[in-house]
Amino acid sequence: MLHHLYNFIAGVVFGLANVIPGVSGGTMAVVFGVYERLINLIANIRKNLKKELPFIAVFGAGAVVGILAFGKLMKWILQNHAAEANAFFIGVILGSIPILVGFAFKKTSKKTGKSRWIVNAGNIIPMLVTFGIMIPMALSGDTSEAKEAAVAAQVTGFNLLNTLLYIVYGVIAVTTMIIPGISGSFVMLLIGFYGTIISAVADLNFLVLIPFGIGCVIGLFTVAKLIKWRLKKYPRPSYSAILGFVLGSILCIFPGWSQMLAFWPILMVVVGFAAITLCNRISE
């Protein structure tokens, strides 16, 4: 029962993260220890769906709740208490780092069960590269509500070129959502499509939603298979790259020292850190 509750909470946080520019849904999946499980399920859905049906049902329900039930609440929190909200997510990310460090730099013998640390160029360089990728993302873009409203386009008629473009946007969106550290909604904001897709969801505009969904499905299965192959063949360098993305995601949501060095943001970092530590203990 506790495992189902844990997976539901993981789904809620995953759903919330995917609608907040700057916060990575992939990172939250890694933080809660369900990332590899999701990738394996998506990459081999015919083989794994029956076995993983309870997990995906509970996790999916949580994600829907996170998007629909808490979306408006989260929007209000980000508008009125952005520093505290980002501080909480930073605490959650920091709480996950020891686990990721173990995946990236520790090797456990299957025979003896003993672990040893492996630190070399093969698992240091991927982390540095992906961390470097996150730096310009953290420095670019304006996530203000005014910009989001400005880029929202009202789609009222079918246009073949736009439809193909929405499919491409779907591929980009789901690819960035899968990769830990990169915020899919933030990337949509940078390319000028975030306001349009949010408006389409609110208005149930299927002229946008259907091609965008087709693109998401195409991207989901192709990228998931690639990530699964990487995790299986090169586990430590792959997790090292994920660690770099996750560390870099802190830069994207960091509100600045002037806002962070206050009582409530510091408290929320501690709460976030404690929450994910407790959740990881429950999942063990």
Contacts in CASP RR format, 6 or more apart in sequence:
PFRMAT RR
TARGET T0000
AUTHOR 0000-0000-0000
METHOD contacts of the structure
MODEL  1
MLHHLYNFIAGVVFGLANVIPGVSGGTMAVVFGVYERLINLIANIRKNLK
KELPFIAVFGAGAVVGILAFGKLMKWILQNHAAEANAFFIGVILGSIPIL
VGFAFKKTSKKTGKSRWIVNAGNIIPMLVTFGIMIPMALSGDTSEAKEAA
VAAQVTGFNLLNTLLYIVYGVIAVTTMIIPGISGSFVMLLIGFYGTIISA
VADLNFLVLIPFGIGCVIGLFTVAKLIKWRLKKYPRPSYSAILGFVLGSI
LCIFPGWSQMLAFWPILMVVVGFAAITLCNRISE
2 282 0 8 1.000
3 282 0 8 1.000
3 283 0 8 1.000
4 54 0 8 1.000
4 58 0 8 1.000
5 282 0 8 1.000
6 32 0 8 1.000
6 279 0 8 1.000
6 282 0 8 1.000
6 283 0 8 1.000
7 34 0 8 1.000
7 55 0 8 1.000
7 58 0 8 1.000
7 59 0 8 1.000
8 58 0 8 1.000
8 59 0 8 1.000
8 61 0 8 1.000
8 62 0 8 1.000
8 65 0 8 1.000
9 32 0 8 1.000
9 62 0 8 1.000
9 279 0 8 1.000
10 28 0 8 1.000
10 29 0 8 1.000
10 32 0 8 1.000
10 33 0 8 1.000
10 34 0 8 1.000
10 59 0 8 1.000
10 62 0 8 1.000
10 279 0 8 1.000
11 32 0 8 1.000
11 59 0 8 1.000
11 60 0 8 1.000
11 61 0 8 1.000
11 62 0 8 1.000
11 63 0 8 1.000
11 65 0 8 1.000
11 66 0 8 1.000
12 62 0 8 1.000
12 63 0 8 1.000
12 65 0 8 1.000
12 66 0 8 1.000
12 70 0 8 1.000
13 28 0 8 1.000
13 31 0 8 1.000
13 32 0 8 1.000
13 66 0 8 1.000
13 92 0 8 1.000
14 25 0 8 1.000
14 26 0 8 1.000
14 28 0 8 1.000
14 29 0 8 1.000
14 32 0 8 1.000
14 59 0 8 1.000
14 62 0 8 1.000
14 63 0 8 1.000
15 25 0 8 1.000
15 28 0 8 1.000
15 62 0 8 1.000
15 63 0 8 1.000
15 64 0 8 1.000
15 66 0 8 1.000
15 67 0 8 1.000
16 23 0 8 1.000
16 66 0 8 1.000
16 67 0 8 1.000
16 70 0 8 1.000
16 71 0 8 1.000
16 74 0 8 1.000
17 23 0 8 1.000
17 24 0 8 1.000
17 25 0 8 1.000
17 26 0 8 1.000
17 27 0 8 1.000
17 28 0 8 1.000
17 89 0 8 1.000
17 183 0 8 1.000
18 25 0 8 1.000
18 63 0 8 1.000
18 67 0 8 1.000
18 177 0 8 1.000
18 184 0 8 1.000
18 185 0 8 1.000
19 67 0 8 1.000
19 71 0 8 1.000
19 74 0 8 1.000
19 185 0 8 1.000
20 74 0 8 1.000
20 78 0 8 1.000
20 183 0 8 1.000
20 185 0 8 1.000
21 143 0 8 1.000
21 148 0 8 1.000
21 183 0 8 1.000
21 185 0 8 1.000
21 186 0 8 1.000
21 188 0 8 1.000
21 189 0 8 1.000
21 194 0 8 1.000
22 143 0 8 1.000
22 183 0 8 1.000
22 185 0 8 1.000
22 186 0 8 1.000
22 249 0 8 1.000
22 252 0 8 1.000
22 253 0 8 1.000
23 89 0 8 1.000
23 183 0 8 1.000
23 185 0 8 1.000
23 249 0 8 1.000
23 252 0 8 1.000
23 253 0 8 1.000
24 177 0 8 1.000
24 179 0 8 1.000
24 180 0 8 1.000
24 181 0 8 1.000
24 182 0 8 1.000
24 183 0 8 1.000
24 184 0 8 1.000
24 245 0 8 1.000
24 246 0 8 1.000
24 249 0 8 1.000
25 177 0 8 1.000
25 180 0 8 1.000
25 181 0 8 1.000
25 183 0 8 1.000
25 184 0 8 1.000
26 35 0 8 1.000
26 177 0 8 1.000
26 178 0 8 1.000
26 179 0 8 1.000
26 180 0 8 1.000
26 181 0 8 1.000
27 93 0 8 1.000
27 96 0 8 1.000
27 180 0 8 1.000
27 181 0 8 1.000
27 245 0 8 1.000
27 246 0 8 1.000
27 249 0 8 1.000
28 92 0 8 1.000
29 35 0 8 1.000
29 38 0 8 1.000
29 180 0 8 1.000
30 96 0 8 1.000
30 100 0 8 1.000
30 180 0 8 1.000
30 242 0 8 1.000
30 246 0 8 1.000
31 92 0 8 1.000
31 93 0 8 1.000
31 95 0 8 1.000
31 96 0 8 1.000
31 246 0 8 1.000
31 276 0 8 1.000
32 276 0 8 1.000
32 279 0 8 1.000
32 280 0 8 1.000
32 283 0 8 1.000
33 99 0 8 1.000
33 280 0 8 1.000
33 283 0 8 1.000
34 55 0 8 1.000
34 59 0 8 1.000
35 180 0 8 1.000
35 242 0 8 1.000
36 231 0 8 1.000
37 52 0 8 1.000
37 55 0 8 1.000
38 59 0 8 1.000
39 178 0 8 1.000
39 224 0 8 1.000
39 227 0 8 1.000
39 228 0 8 1.000
39 231 0 8 1.000
40 48 0 8 1.000
40 228 0 8 1.000
41 48 0 8 1.000
41 49 0 8 1.000
41 52 0 8 1.000
41 55 0 8 1.000
41 56 0 8 1.000
42 220 0 8 1.000
42 221 0 8 1.000
42 224 0 8 1.000
43 221 0 8 1.000
43 224 0 8 1.000
43 225 0 8 1.000
43 227 0 8 1.000
43 228 0 8 1.000
44 228 0 8 1.000
45 221 0 8 1.000
49 56 0 8 1.000
74 85 0 8 1.000
77 84 0 8 1.000
77 85 0 8 1.000
78 85 0 8 1.000
79 145 0 8 1.000
81 264 0 8 1.000
82 255 0 8 1.000
83 255 0 8 1.000
83 256 0 8 1.000
83 259 0 8 1.000
83 260 0 8 1.000
83 262 0 8 1.000
83 264 0 8 1.000
83 265 0 8 1.000
84 264 0 8 1.000
84 265 0 8 1.000
84 268 0 8 1.000
85 268 0 8 1.000
86 253 0 8 1.000
86 254 0 8 1.000
86 255 0 8 1.000
86 265 0 8 1.000
87 255 0 8 1.000
87 260 0 8 1.000
87 264 0 8 1.000
87 265 0 8 1.000
87 266 0 8 1.000
87 268 0 8 1.000
87 269 0 8 1.000
88 268 0 8 1.000
88 269 0 8 1.000
88 271 0 8 1.000
88 272 0 8 1.000
89 253 0 8 1.000
89 272 0 8 1.000
90 250 0 8 1.000
90 253 0 8 1.000
90 254 0 8 1.000
90 269 0 8 1.000
91 268 0 8 1.000
91 269 0 8 1.000
91 270 0 8 1.000
91 271 0 8 1.000
91 272 0 8 1.000
91 273 0 8 1.000
91 276 0 8 1.000
92 272 0 8 1.000
92 273 0 8 1.000
92 275 0 8 1.000
92 276 0 8 1.000
93 246 0 8 1.000
93 249 0 8 1.000
93 250 0 8 1.000
94 250 0 8 1.000
94 269 0 8 1.000
94 273 0 8 1.000
95 272 0 8 1.000
95 273 0 8 1.000
95 276 0 8 1.000
95 277 0 8 1.000
96 246 0 8 1.000
96 276 0 8 1.000
96 280 0 8 1.000
97 243 0 8 1.000
97 246 0 8 1.000
97 247 0 8 1.000
99 280 0 8 1.000
100 239 0 8 1.000
100 242 0 8 1.000
100 243 0 8 1.000
100 246 0 8 1.000
101 243 0 8 1.000
102 239 0 8 1.000
103 235 0 8 1.000
103 236 0 8 1.000
103 239 0 8 1.000
103 242 0 8 1.000
103 243 0 8 1.000
104 123 0 8 1.000
104 127 0 8 1.000
104 236 0 8 1.000
104 237 0 8 1.000
104 239 0 8 1.000
104 240 0 8 1.000
104 242 0 8 1.000
104 243 0 8 1.000
105 117 0 8 1.000
105 118 0 8 1.000
105 119 0 8 1.000
105 123 0 8 1.000
105 236 0 8 1.000
105 240 0 8 1.000
106 115 0 8 1.000
106 116 0 8 1.000
106 117 0 8 1.000
106 118 0 8 1.000
107 115 0 8 1.000
107 116 0 8 1.000
107 117 0 8 1.000
107 118 0 8 1.000
107 236 0 8 1.000
108 114 0 8 1.000
108 115 0 8 1.000
109 115 0 8 1.000
109 116 0 8 1.000
118 236 0 8 1.000
122 236 0 8 1.000
122 237 0 8 1.000
122 240 0 8 1.000
123 236 0 8 1.000
123 237 0 8 1.000
123 239 0 8 1.000
123 240 0 8 1.000
124 240 0 8 1.000
126 237 0 8 1.000
126 238 0 8 1.000
126 240 0 8 1.000
126 241 0 8 1.000
126 244 0 8 1.000
127 240 0 8 1.000
127 241 0 8 1.000
127 243 0 8 1.000
127 244 0 8 1.000
127 247 0 8 1.000
128 244 0 8 1.000
129 241 0 8 1.000
130 241 0 8 1.000
130 242 0 8 1.000
130 243 0 8 1.000
130 244 0 8 1.000
130 245 0 8 1.000
130 248 0 8 1.000
131 244 0 8 1.000
131 245 0 8 1.000
131 247 0 8 1.000
131 248 0 8 1.000
132 248 0 8 1.000
133 245 0 8 1.000
134 181 0 8 1.000
134 182 0 8 1.000
134 244 0 8 1.000
134 245 0 8 1.000
134 247 0 8 1.000
134 248 0 8 1.000
134 249 0 8 1.000
134 251 0 8 1.000
134 252 0 8 1.000
135 248 0 8 1.000
135 251 0 8 1.000
137 182 0 8 1.000
137 186 0 8 1.000
137 190 0 8 1.000
137 252 0 8 1.000
138 248 0 8 1.000
138 251 0 8 1.000
138 252 0 8 1.000
138 254 0 8 1.000
140 190 0 8 1.000
141 189 0 8 1.000
141 190 0 8 1.000
143 186 0 8 1.000
143 189 0 8 1.000
147 189 0 8 1.000
148 189 0 8 1.000
148 194 0 8 1.000
148 195 0 8 1.000
148 198 0 8 1.000
149 195 0 8 1.000
151 189 0 8 1.000
151 192 0 8 1.000
151 193 0 8 1.000
151 194 0 8 1.000
151 195 0 8 1.000
151 196 0 8 1.000
152 195 0 8 1.000
152 196 0 8 1.000
152 198 0 8 1.000
152 199 0 8 1.000
153 195 0 8 1.000
153 196 0 8 1.000
153 199 0 8 1.000
154 199 0 8 1.000
155 162 0 8 1.000
155 196 0 8 1.000
155 200 0 8 1.000
155 205 0 8 1.000
155 207 0 8 1.000
155 208 0 8 1.000
156 207 0 8 1.000
157 207 0 8 1.000
158 207 0 8 1.000
163 207 0 8 1.000
163 211 0 8 1.000
164 211 0 8 1.000
166 208 0 8 1.000
166 211 0 8 1.000
166 212 0 8 1.000
166 215 0 8 1.000
167 211 0 8 1.000
167 212 0 8 1.000
167 213 0 8 1.000
167 214 0 8 1.000
167 215 0 8 1.000
167 218 0 8 1.000
168 215 0 8 1.000
169 188 0 8 1.000
169 191 0 8 1.000
169 193 0 8 1.000
169 197 0 8 1.000
169 212 0 8 1.000
169 215 0 8 1.000
170 212 0 8 1.000
170 213 0 8 1.000
170 214 0 8 1.000
170 215 0 8 1.000
170 216 0 8 1.000
170 218 0 8 1.000
170 219 0 8 1.000
171 215 0 8 1.000
171 216 0 8 1.000
171 218 0 8 1.000
171 219 0 8 1.000
172 187 0 8 1.000
172 188 0 8 1.000
172 191 0 8 1.000
173 184 0 8 1.000
173 187 0 8 1.000
173 188 0 8 1.000
173 197 0 8 1.000
173 212 0 8 1.000
173 216 0 8 1.000
174 215 0 8 1.000
174 216 0 8 1.000
174 217 0 8 1.000
174 219 0 8 1.000
174 220 0 8 1.000
174 223 0 8 1.000
175 219 0 8 1.000
175 223 0 8 1.000
176 182 0 8 1.000
176 183 0 8 1.000
176 184 0 8 1.000
176 187 0 8 1.000
177 184 0 8 1.000
178 220 0 8 1.000
178 223 0 8 1.000
178 224 0 8 1.000
178 227 0 8 1.000
179 223 0 8 1.000
179 227 0 8 1.000
179 245 0 8 1.000
180 242 0 8 1.000
180 245 0 8 1.000
180 246 0 8 1.000
180 249 0 8 1.000
181 242 0 8 1.000
181 244 0 8 1.000
181 245 0 8 1.000
181 246 0 8 1.000
181 248 0 8 1.000
181 249 0 8 1.000
181 252 0 8 1.000
182 245 0 8 1.000
182 249 0 8 1.000
183 249 0 8 1.000
183 252 0 8 1.000
185 194 0 8 1.000
186 252 0 8 1.000
188 194 0 8 1.000
188 195 0 8 1.000
188 197 0 8 1.000
189 195 0 8 1.000
196 208 0 8 1.000
197 208 0 8 1.000
197 212 0 8 1.000
199 205 0 8 1.000
200 207 0 8 1.000
200 208 0 8 1.000
200 209 0 8 1.000
200 212 0 8 1.000
201 209 0 8 1.000
227 238 0 8 1.000
230 238 0 8 1.000
231 238 0 8 1.000
231 239 0 8 1.000
254 260 0 8 1.000
255 265 0 8 1.000
259 265 0 8 1.000
260 266 0 8 1.000
260 269 0 8 1.000
END
